[in-house]
Amino acid sequence: MFKDSWLTVIGVGPGSGEYVTPAARRAAAAAEVLIGGRKALDLFADLECEKMLITGDLERLRDFLLKIRGRPTAVLVSGDPGLFSLLPWVKRQFPGEKINVIPGISSIQLAFARLACGWEDVVFLSCHGRSLEVLEPYLPRLKSAQVRLAILTGGANTPPVIGRYLVDHGLEGLMVWVGIELGGDGEQTAWLTAAELARSDFLGPGVVIAGCEPD
Ligand SMILES: C[S@@+](CC[C@H](N)C(=O)[O-])C[C@H]1O[C@@H](n2cnc3c(N)ncnc32)[C@H](O)[C@@H]1O
């Protein structure tokens, strides 16, 4: 695993042990240092290597990575590294260096599995730490049912806030699907209108799917 690069970014899936792939587990077990958020590190509580908790202080993380550079290290990210993860930031810290990537099961993949629905034409958006204006270019096509969106929610932009944004843009009757803590003990899912979503108490890490209809 660490023969051709000291650094691996591992997608650990949506957060429960049953969605950690054997390849992810093998790569984590081969690392001398594991870096990740609390939930990701907890998935590897049995591994007795050095661990560093990511708190959101990326400067501290960069300093730490520079200090341990060369030692077999794995950065754990939720879901898949290719979708709104820390991977681009890690690459920017070490330009020109090879970084191994282990794919994981994305929250969006799990959302569409719950819906028993394909996702090849879906537009992926994240409102986690981003303005809701990322939704704006898609509103006309949502109104005419010509686009399907998978929206990651997070921070201040909770599912009810997304619902309120859709209501404010004339889409109160739009059917949306919401999935919270997918794959975990606290998983909650529902079909509801945007107006109902705006009034709901679906909080926590979530995915909102818009532009699909219930079967
Ligand atoms: C920084 S992004 C990472 C996305 C990740 N790379 C992926 O492929 O799912 C974090 C967001 O993913 C979504 N997410 C992560 N785990 C989730 C889960 N178990 N259930 C629902 N959404 C989840 C939430 O929208 C959360 O705010």
Ligand as a Chemical Component Dictionary entry (heavy atoms), coordinates in Angstrom:
data_LIG
# 
_chem_comp.id                   LIG 
_chem_comp.type                 NON-POLYMER 
_chem_comp.pdbx_formal_charge   0 
_chem_comp.three_letter_code    LIG 
# 
loop_
_chem_comp_atom.comp_id 
_chem_comp_atom.atom_id 
_chem_comp_atom.alt_atom_id 
_chem_comp_atom.type_symbol 
_chem_comp_atom.charge 
_chem_comp_atom.model_Cartn_x 
_chem_comp_atom.model_Cartn_y 
_chem_comp_atom.model_Cartn_z 
_chem_comp_atom.pdbx_ordinal 
LIG C1  C1  C 0  -17.560 17.011 3.605  1  
LIG S1  S1  S 1  -18.951 16.246 2.858  2  
LIG C2  C2  C 0  -18.279 14.732 2.423  3  
LIG C3  C3  C 0  -19.066 13.921 1.420  4  
LIG C4  C4  C 0  -18.454 12.550 1.215  5  
LIG N1  N1  N 0  -17.177 12.635 0.545  6  
LIG C5  C5  C 0  -19.364 11.576 0.490  7  
LIG O1  O1  O 0  -18.950 11.001 -0.530 8  
LIG O2  O2  O -1 -20.466 11.319 1.007  9  
LIG C6  C6  C 0  -19.903 15.888 4.264  10 
LIG C7  C7  C 0  -21.372 15.789 3.920  11 
LIG O3  O3  O 0  -21.671 14.465 3.433  12 
LIG C8  C8  C 0  -22.987 14.121 3.802  13 
LIG N2  N2  N 0  -22.949 12.907 4.616  14 
LIG C9  C9  C 0  -21.854 12.295 5.114  15 
LIG N3  N3  N 0  -22.210 11.176 5.779  16 
LIG C10 C10 C 0  -23.556 11.096 5.685  17 
LIG C11 C11 C 0  -24.514 10.157 6.163  18 
LIG N4  N4  N 0  -24.160 9.071  6.863  19 
LIG N5  N5  N 0  -25.822 10.379 5.869  20 
LIG C12 C12 C 0  -26.201 11.461 5.146  21 
LIG N6  N6  N 0  -25.331 12.369 4.674  22 
LIG C13 C13 C 0  -24.028 12.195 4.947  23 
LIG C14 C14 C 0  -23.556 15.297 4.596  24 
LIG O4  O4  O 0  -24.224 16.133 3.688  25 
LIG C15 C15 C 0  -22.293 15.956 5.113  26 
LIG O5  O5  O 0  -22.490 17.301 5.459  27 
# 
loop_
_chem_comp_bond.comp_id 
_chem_comp_bond.atom_id_1 
_chem_comp_bond.atom_id_2 
_chem_comp_bond.value_order 
_chem_comp_bond.pdbx_ordinal 
LIG C1  S1  SING 1  
LIG S1  C2  SING 2  
LIG S1  C6  SING 3  
LIG C2  C3  SING 4  
LIG C3  C4  SING 5  
LIG C4  N1  SING 6  
LIG C4  C5  SING 7  
LIG C5  O1  DOUB 8  
LIG C5  O2  SING 9  
LIG C6  C7  SING 10 
LIG C7  O3  SING 11 
LIG C7  C15 SING 12 
LIG O3  C8  SING 13 
LIG C8  N2  SING 14 
LIG C8  C14 SING 15 
LIG N2  C9  SING 16 
LIG N2  C13 SING 17 
LIG C9  N3  DOUB 18 
LIG N3  C10 SING 19 
LIG C10 C11 SING 20 
LIG C10 C13 DOUB 21 
LIG C11 N4  SING 22 
LIG C11 N5  DOUB 23 
LIG N5  C12 SING 24 
LIG C12 N6  DOUB 25 
LIG N6  C13 SING 26 
LIG C14 O4  SING 27 
LIG C14 C15 SING 28 
LIG C15 O5  SING 29 
# 
